[in-house]
Amino acid sequence: MTSVSVSYETRRLLNSLRSISGHKSIDGLLMTLMKEHKMQKLSGVTDDLRNRLSELEGIDSELLIQRLGLCPFPV
């Protein structure tokens, strides 16, 4: 926390969260919160990809390959 200037109220709240969560430092608390946020975001992206893949289940891959072969653009 040395490189970040925060208000007294913010420091007090961060220290309260740190003590409740059992972290030894505020840096550890913030790292854990950032990691959890990234994991939730990654989970959302994974769910989106699963939905998109399920939409592709009915596509005939051989027909798609033939059509791409007829495409005038490089594939």
Backbone bond lengths (Angstrom), bond angles and torsions (degrees), N, CA, C in turn:
res aa  C-N    CA-C-N  psi(-1)  N-CA   C-N-CA  omega(-1)  CA-C   N-CA-C  phi
1 M - - - 1.442 - - 1.526 111.27 -
2 T 1.309 119.19 2.26 1.456 120.31 -175.53 1.516 112.90 -69.80
3 S 1.345 118.08 -29.32 1.458 119.43 -176.33 1.527 112.59 -91.22
4 V 1.326 118.37 -2.54 1.461 121.35 -178.24 1.525 108.78 -115.95
5 S 1.312 115.43 127.51 1.456 119.96 177.87 1.525 108.34 -95.27
6 V 1.322 116.25 118.07 1.462 120.79 -179.11 1.522 109.43 -128.69
7 S 1.311 115.06 161.37 1.451 119.58 -179.12 1.527 110.87 -73.33
8 Y 1.308 115.18 163.84 1.465 121.08 179.00 1.522 110.35 -59.73
9 E 1.342 117.04 -41.68 1.466 121.43 -179.22 1.534 110.65 -63.21
10 T 1.320 116.98 -41.66 1.463 120.64 178.52 1.513 110.45 -63.76
11 R 1.333 117.37 -44.57 1.470 120.44 177.53 1.523 111.25 -61.22
12 R 1.307 116.34 -40.56 1.461 120.30 179.90 1.529 110.66 -63.35
13 L 1.327 116.72 -44.74 1.461 120.65 178.42 1.530 111.80 -64.55
14 L 1.329 116.54 -42.47 1.467 120.01 178.17 1.526 111.02 -62.77
15 N 1.317 116.94 -41.88 1.468 119.73 177.94 1.523 111.12 -65.29
16 S 1.326 117.54 -37.20 1.465 120.14 177.09 1.518 110.65 -63.91
17 L 1.332 116.41 -46.06 1.469 120.29 177.41 1.523 111.41 -61.06
18 R 1.322 116.33 -41.94 1.462 121.24 -179.90 1.520 110.41 -60.46
19 S 1.325 116.86 -46.23 1.462 119.70 -177.33 1.527 111.75 -69.33
20 I 1.333 116.80 -36.68 1.468 120.14 178.70 1.527 110.80 -67.02
21 S 1.333 116.58 -40.29 1.462 120.27 -175.70 1.523 112.79 -81.84
22 G 1.336 117.00 -13.55 1.456 119.98 177.33 1.523 114.50 86.22
23 H 1.307 118.23 12.66 1.461 120.99 177.48 1.527 109.67 -77.19
24 K 1.335 115.58 150.82 1.462 119.64 -179.58 1.520 112.53 -83.52
25 S 1.343 116.17 -22.61 1.463 118.63 179.95 1.524 109.80 -143.12
26 I 1.306 114.97 161.46 1.462 120.20 177.12 1.520 109.88 -68.83
27 D 1.331 116.66 -34.76 1.466 119.73 177.04 1.524 110.55 -59.50
28 G 1.334 117.01 -43.47 1.463 120.66 178.05 1.517 111.97 -62.58
29 L 1.335 115.78 -40.46 1.467 120.78 177.36 1.525 110.36 -61.85
30 L 1.330 116.82 -47.58 1.460 120.65 -178.92 1.523 111.58 -64.78
31 M 1.320 117.72 -38.48 1.465 120.80 177.73 1.531 110.55 -63.75
32 T 1.324 116.25 -41.36 1.463 120.40 178.56 1.523 110.73 -64.59
33 L 1.327 117.21 -43.43 1.463 120.93 178.94 1.530 111.28 -63.01
34 M 1.324 116.94 -41.68 1.462 120.54 178.90 1.531 110.69 -65.51
35 K 1.322 116.41 -40.93 1.468 120.32 179.21 1.523 110.73 -63.17
36 E 1.335 117.11 -44.37 1.460 120.89 178.71 1.526 111.39 -63.06
37 H 1.329 116.49 -40.12 1.464 120.60 178.33 1.526 110.61 -62.97
38 K 1.325 116.88 -44.85 1.468 120.39 179.39 1.525 111.36 -64.16
39 M 1.330 117.02 -38.63 1.460 120.41 179.57 1.535 110.86 -66.42
40 Q 1.331 117.61 -39.20 1.460 120.72 177.39 1.526 110.83 -65.75
41 K 1.321 116.35 -39.83 1.455 120.83 178.59 1.523 110.16 -65.92
42 L 1.330 116.69 -43.06 1.456 121.60 177.79 1.519 110.97 -63.07
43 S 1.311 117.03 -38.39 1.462 121.33 177.45 1.524 110.47 -62.73
44 G 1.322 117.21 -40.36 1.462 121.00 177.26 1.512 112.05 -63.96
45 V 1.328 117.19 -40.44 1.458 121.65 178.25 1.524 109.80 -66.30
46 T 1.329 116.67 -40.86 1.460 121.23 179.01 1.526 110.55 -62.83
47 D 1.318 117.13 -42.71 1.463 120.60 177.75 1.526 111.10 -62.44
48 D 1.324 116.59 -40.13 1.461 121.33 178.37 1.530 110.41 -63.27
49 L 1.333 117.03 -43.33 1.465 120.49 178.34 1.532 111.30 -64.29
50 R 1.326 116.99 -39.88 1.470 119.96 177.41 1.528 110.93 -61.48
51 N 1.330 116.38 -41.34 1.468 120.00 178.35 1.520 111.26 -63.82
52 R 1.317 116.51 -41.56 1.470 119.92 179.53 1.518 111.15 -66.67
53 L 1.336 117.08 -39.22 1.461 119.95 177.68 1.524 111.61 -66.07
54 S 1.319 117.35 -36.41 1.470 119.81 178.24 1.524 111.13 -66.57
55 E 1.331 116.98 -28.83 1.464 120.29 176.24 1.527 111.67 -69.78
56 L 1.324 117.96 -24.16 1.461 122.33 -178.04 1.529 113.40 -87.19
57 E 1.316 117.51 -2.25 1.464 120.25 -175.53 1.520 113.16 -61.39
58 G 1.299 119.14 -33.84 1.462 121.35 -175.74 1.519 114.73 -85.80
59 I 1.309 118.62 1.90 1.464 121.55 -176.05 1.525 109.81 -85.14
60 D 1.328 116.42 133.03 1.455 122.24 177.01 1.528 108.50 -80.72
61 S 1.309 117.06 112.42 1.459 121.22 -174.14 1.532 112.01 -67.57
62 E 1.331 117.95 -36.45 1.468 120.50 179.68 1.525 110.85 -63.66
63 L 1.315 116.66 -42.57 1.464 121.21 177.84 1.528 110.39 -64.03
64 L 1.308 116.90 -40.20 1.462 121.12 178.62 1.524 110.68 -63.18
65 I 1.330 117.22 -43.00 1.473 121.14 178.89 1.521 110.38 -63.19
66 Q 1.333 117.40 -41.20 1.466 120.33 178.38 1.530 110.67 -63.26
67 R 1.310 116.61 -43.11 1.470 120.11 179.49 1.517 111.90 -66.15
68 L 1.333 117.40 -36.79 1.453 119.74 177.06 1.517 111.05 -66.80
69 G 1.332 117.30 -30.76 1.455 121.57 176.84 1.514 111.28 -66.03
70 L 1.321 117.53 -28.57 1.458 122.39 179.19 1.528 112.04 -87.03
71 C 1.284 117.29 -6.41 1.453 121.72 -177.42 1.518 111.52 -67.22
72 P 1.345 118.45 131.62 1.478 120.82 -179.18 1.527 112.84 -74.38
73 F 1.315 117.29 -10.84 1.468 120.77 -179.58 1.519 110.00 -98.68
74 P 1.335 116.92 149.79 1.474 118.50 176.69 1.526 110.77 -66.05
75 V 1.321 114.81 135.94 1.463 120.39 -177.51 1.508 109.23 -110.56
